[in-house]
Amino acid sequence: QVQLVESGGGLVQPGGSLRLSCAASGSIFSINYMGWYRQAPEKQRELVAAVTSDGSTNYVDSVKGRFTISRDNAKNTVFLQMNSLKPEDTAVYYCNIGTRFGSVYWGKGTLVTVSL
């Protein structure tokens, strides 16, 4: 059974930084893409950033230049470095992994709160 375990969320002041990690365990093969979504209160879940198996990345416009996604293929782990955080970045962040066989997995989420 595949499990995604996220860590790194918390409370940070505006302008601060956090690094999220998501480690996949279990029988997971041929990972295609790895990404992060977020959902703020009363808003729809949105894709924040994703990285494919060949290293290609994409970001939602609101985080470009501030967030960086990376992955460690050997450890089935994906990271999200978040700098210059803003109050509007406050949300639950979810790890998302898709395989070449069409399987999609989600983490349980980690809360990021940006506030004074």
Secondary structure, 3 states (H helix, E strand, C coil): CCEEEEECCEEECCCCCEEEEEEEECCCCCEEEEEEEEECCCCCCEEEEEEECCCCEEECHHHCCCEEEEEEHHHCEEEEEECCCCHHHCEEEEEEEEECCCCEEECCCEEEEECC
